[in-house]
């Protein structure tokens, strides 16, 4: 019984370590993407203008109203 519990604890520690490593890799990749930014006009054109109203930001079309 003790051997089984020890085996479970060892596997849990390995799993926690793997999750921490994956999380750190994800954070590093996110920092790289934020630092590099994007120059593609297609992506830049999809953003909402800073002076837009709440209705324009919330609607699907970006034109205000109910987004229909």
ZICOR-V292283 format. One record per residue. RES is the residue in one letter. PHI is phi in degrees with one decimal (NA if undefined). Layout:
res phi
RES PHI
RES PHI
This chain:
res phi
X NA
X -63.0
X -65.5
X -64.3
X -64.3
X -62.7
X -65.0
X -63.5
X -63.2
X -63.9
X -66.3
X -65.1
X -64.9
X -64.5
X -65.7
X -63.3
X -62.8
X -63.5
X -63.2
X -64.8
X -63.1
X -63.4
X -64.0
X -64.6
X -62.9
X -62.5
X -64.8
X -63.4
X -63.5
X -63.5
X -64.2
X -64.1
X -63.2
X -68.8
X -72.3
X -75.0
X 73.9
X -139.8
X -114.8
X -74.8
X -66.2
X -64.5
X -71.3
X -65.5
X -74.0
X -85.6
X -80.2
X -88.3
X -62.9
X -63.7
X -91.4
X -75.5
X -80.3
X -61.9
X -64.1
X -67.5
X -69.5
X -82.7
X -80.2
X -68.7
X -86.0
X 81.0
X -104.7
X 94.0
X 76.6
X -91.1
X 82.5
X -88.0
